[in-house]
């Protein structure tokens, strides 16, 4: 699987999420020609639509919507990676599990490091009353 396939799959998942949230409308296949704006930013969409009007005037809005969602998806991936690097260090310094054939697992040390980001340092509450009538 290539990186472009991964990004394309993630963008399609985000298009489906945007449809479920009511931000856009489209057919079941999420074809570009079927995408129409419902709640996305009109000013940003108009700027992007103008850029795609020269390429395909009939489907410029669909291309603009796809472009907006693709930008959001890629920027989210980059943001998550950068935040992880900021708080837990560069993955280049992580331990890696090997065997005689090569790398087995890249996430061994990452899981340990990211646990510190979500831990509050406090113990969980254990003194719940088991009385269901309350």
NUZA-769070 format. One record per residue (C-alpha): residue number from 1; x, y, z. Coordinates in steps of 0.05 Angstrom, whole numbers, always signed. Example, Ala and Ser with C-alpha at 12.3 -4.5 7.8 and 13.67 -1.06 7.14 Angstrom:
# residues 2
<node><num>1</num><u>+246</u><v>-90</v><w>+156</w></node>
<node><num>2</num><u>+273</u><v>-21</v><w>+143</w></node>
***
This chain:
# residues 134
<node><num>1</num><u>+0</u><v>+0</v><w>+0</w></node>
<node><num>2</num><u>+27</u><v>+68</v><w>-19</w></node>
<node><num>3</num><u>+21</u><v>+132</v><w>+21</w></node>
<node><num>4</num><u>-26</u><v>+161</v><w>-32</w></node>
<node><num>5</num><u>-73</u><v>+102</v><w>-23</w></node>
<node><num>6</num><u>-74</u><v>+112</v><w>+52</w></node>
<node><num>7</num><u>-88</u><v>+187</v><w>+46</w></node>
<node><num>8</num><u>-142</u><v>+175</v><w>-7</w></node>
<node><num>9</num><u>-176</u><v>+124</v><w>+38</w></node>
<node><num>10</num><u>-174</u><v>+172</v><w>+97</w></node>
<node><num>11</num><u>-202</u><v>+229</v><w>+55</w></node>
<node><num>12</num><u>-260</u><v>+185</v><w>+33</w></node>
<node><num>13</num><u>-273</u><v>+167</v><w>+106</w></node>
<node><num>14</num><u>-275</u><v>+241</v><w>+123</w></node>
<node><num>15</num><u>-323</u><v>+254</v><w>+66</w></node>
<node><num>16</num><u>-369</u><v>+201</v><w>+94</w></node>
<node><num>17</num><u>-363</u><v>+232</v><w>+163</w></node>
<node><num>18</num><u>-379</u><v>+301</v><w>+135</w></node>
<node><num>19</num><u>-441</u><v>+272</v><w>+101</w></node>
<node><num>20</num><u>-463</u><v>+239</v><w>+166</w></node>
<node><num>21</num><u>-454</u><v>+305</v><w>+203</w></node>
<node><num>22</num><u>-495</u><v>+341</v><w>+150</w></node>
<node><num>23</num><u>-438</u><v>+386</v><w>+127</w></node>
<node><num>24</num><u>-444</u><v>+362</v><w>+55</w></node>
<node><num>25</num><u>-490</u><v>+319</v><w>+12</w></node>
<node><num>26</num><u>-473</u><v>+268</v><w>-40</w></node>
<node><num>27</num><u>-490</u><v>+200</v><w>-69</w></node>
<node><num>28</num><u>-472</u><v>+133</v><w>-37</w></node>
<node><num>29</num><u>-407</u><v>+128</v><w>-77</w></node>
<node><num>30</num><u>-385</u><v>+198</v><w>-55</w></node>
<node><num>31</num><u>-368</u><v>+215</v><w>-127</w></node>
<node><num>32</num><u>-339</u><v>+284</v><w>-135</w></node>
<node><num>33</num><u>-394</u><v>+305</v><w>-183</w></node>
<node><num>34</num><u>-446</u><v>+289</v><w>-129</w></node>
<node><num>35</num><u>-416</u><v>+330</v><w>-72</w></node>
<node><num>36</num><u>-454</u><v>+393</v><w>-52</w></node>
<node><num>37</num><u>-444</u><v>+441</v><w>+5</w></node>
<node><num>38</num><u>-492</u><v>+446</v><w>+63</w></node>
<node><num>39</num><u>-453</u><v>+476</v><w>+122</w></node>
<node><num>40</num><u>-381</u><v>+486</v><w>+100</w></node>
<node><num>41</num><u>-352</u><v>+557</v><w>+100</w></node>
<node><num>42</num><u>-381</u><v>+592</v><w>+39</w></node>
<node><num>43</num><u>-324</u><v>+642</v><w>+31</w></node>
<node><num>44</num><u>-271</u><v>+588</v><w>+31</w></node>
<node><num>45</num><u>-312</u><v>+544</v><w>-15</w></node>
<node><num>46</num><u>-322</u><v>+600</v><w>-65</w></node>
<node><num>47</num><u>-247</u><v>+614</v><w>-68</w></node>
<node><num>48</num><u>-233</u><v>+541</v><w>-82</w></node>
<node><num>49</num><u>-291</u><v>+535</v><w>-131</w></node>
<node><num>50</num><u>-262</u><v>+593</v><w>-172</w></node>
<node><num>51</num><u>-196</u><v>+556</v><w>-177</w></node>
<node><num>52</num><u>-230</u><v>+493</v><w>-205</w></node>
<node><num>53</num><u>-278</u><v>+529</v><w>-252</w></node>
<node><num>54</num><u>-225</u><v>+530</v><w>-307</w></node>
<node><num>55</num><u>-214</u><v>+455</v><w>-302</w></node>
<node><num>56</num><u>-286</u><v>+431</v><w>-298</w></node>
<node><num>57</num><u>-341</u><v>+484</v><w>-290</w></node>
<node><num>58</num><u>-396</u><v>+433</v><w>-279</w></node>
<node><num>59</num><u>-362</u><v>+399</v><w>-221</w></node>
<node><num>60</num><u>-321</u><v>+456</v><w>-192</w></node>
<node><num>61</num><u>-360</u><v>+455</v><w>-126</w></node>
<node><num>62</num><u>-348</u><v>+380</v><w>-118</w></node>
<node><num>63</num><u>-273</u><v>+389</v><w>-130</w></node>
<node><num>64</num><u>-272</u><v>+447</v><w>-81</w></node>
<node><num>65</num><u>-307</u><v>+406</v><w>-27</w></node>
<node><num>66</num><u>-260</u><v>+347</v><w>-39</w></node>
<node><num>67</num><u>-201</u><v>+396</v><w>-35</w></node>
<node><num>68</num><u>-225</u><v>+426</v><w>+31</w></node>
<node><num>69</num><u>-235</u><v>+358</v><w>+63</w></node>
<node><num>70</num><u>-169</u><v>+332</v><w>+36</w></node>
<node><num>71</num><u>-133</u><v>+393</v><w>+66</w></node>
<node><num>72</num><u>-168</u><v>+381</v><w>+133</w></node>
<node><num>73</num><u>-148</u><v>+307</v><w>+132</w></node>
<node><num>74</num><u>-76</u><v>+318</v><w>+114</w></node>
<node><num>75</num><u>-67</u><v>+375</v><w>+163</w></node>
<node><num>76</num><u>-97</u><v>+332</v><w>+218</w></node>
<node><num>77</num><u>-48</u><v>+276</v><w>+203</w></node>
<node><num>78</num><u>+10</u><v>+324</v><w>+204</w></node>
<node><num>79</num><u>-15</u><v>+358</v><w>+268</w></node>
<node><num>80</num><u>-22</u><v>+292</v><w>+306</w></node>
<node><num>81</num><u>+48</u><v>+271</v><w>+285</w></node>
<node><num>82</num><u>+79</u><v>+337</v><w>+305</w></node>
<node><num>83</num><u>+43</u><v>+338</v><w>+373</w></node>
<node><num>84</num><u>+68</u><v>+267</v><w>+387</w></node>
<node><num>85</num><u>+139</u><v>+289</v><w>+369</w></node>
<node><num>86</num><u>+133</u><v>+351</v><w>+412</w></node>
<node><num>87</num><u>+111</u><v>+314</v><w>+475</w></node>
<node><num>88</num><u>+142</u><v>+246</v><w>+468</w></node>
<node><num>89</num><u>+204</u><v>+258</v><w>+425</w></node>
<node><num>90</num><u>+223</u><v>+238</v><w>+355</w></node>
<node><num>91</num><u>+205</u><v>+167</v><w>+334</w></node>
<node><num>92</num><u>+277</u><v>+161</v><w>+310</w></node>
<node><num>93</num><u>+297</u><v>+152</v><w>+383</w></node>
<node><num>94</num><u>+245</u><v>+99</v><w>+399</w></node>
<node><num>95</num><u>+264</u><v>+27</v><w>+412</w></node>
<node><num>96</num><u>+247</u><v>-22</v><w>+357</w></node>
<node><num>97</num><u>+235</u><v>-97</v><w>+363</w></node>
<node><num>98</num><u>+276</u><v>-139</v><w>+314</w></node>
<node><num>99</num><u>+285</u><v>-211</v><w>+297</w></node>
<node><num>100</num><u>+330</u><v>-246</v><w>+246</w></node>
<node><num>101</num><u>+285</u><v>-224</v><w>+188</w></node>
<node><num>102</num><u>+283</u><v>-150</v><w>+207</w></node>
<node><num>103</num><u>+235</u><v>-104</v><w>+243</w></node>
<node><num>104</num><u>+177</u><v>-137</v><w>+281</w></node>
<node><num>105</num><u>+145</u><v>-78</v><w>+317</w></node>
<node><num>106</num><u>+156</u><v>-3</v><w>+313</w></node>
<node><num>107</num><u>+106</u><v>+15</v><w>+367</w></node>
<node><num>108</num><u>+137</u><v>-19</v><w>+428</w></node>
<node><num>109</num><u>+168</u><v>+44</v><w>+457</w></node>
<node><num>110</num><u>+115</u><v>+91</v><w>+428</w></node>
<node><num>111</num><u>+60</u><v>+59</v><w>+469</w></node>
<node><num>112</num><u>+100</u><v>+69</v><w>+533</w></node>
<node><num>113</num><u>+116</u><v>+142</v><w>+517</w></node>
<node><num>114</num><u>+45</u><v>+162</v><w>+497</w></node>
<node><num>115</num><u>+18</u><v>+133</v><w>+562</w></node>
<node><num>116</num><u>+51</u><v>+190</v><w>+598</w></node>
<node><num>117</num><u>+11</u><v>+241</v><w>+557</w></node>
<node><num>118</num><u>-56</u><v>+214</v><w>+579</w></node>
<node><num>119</num><u>-40</u><v>+198</v><w>+651</w></node>
<node><num>120</num><u>-61</u><v>+248</v><w>+704</w></node>
<node><num>121</num><u>-15</u><v>+219</v><w>+757</w></node>
<node><num>122</num><u>-75</u><v>+209</v><w>+803</w></node>
<node><num>123</num><u>-105</u><v>+143</v><w>+825</w></node>
<node><num>124</num><u>-173</u><v>+124</v><w>+798</w></node>
<node><num>125</num><u>-233</u><v>+129</v><w>+844</w></node>
<node><num>126</num><u>-247</u><v>+62</v><w>+876</w></node>
<node><num>127</num><u>-297</u><v>+81</v><w>+930</w></node>
<node><num>128</num><u>-361</u><v>+76</v><w>+890</w></node>
<node><num>129</num><u>-423</u><v>+56</v><w>+928</w></node>
<node><num>130</num><u>-454</u><v>-8</v><w>+900</w></node>
<node><num>131</num><u>-525</u><v>+12</v><w>+919</w></node>
<node><num>132</num><u>-566</u><v>+12</v><w>+855</w></node>
<node><num>133</num><u>-626</u><v>+46</v><w>+888</w></node>
<node><num>134</num><u>-590</u><v>+112</v><w>+897</w></node>
***
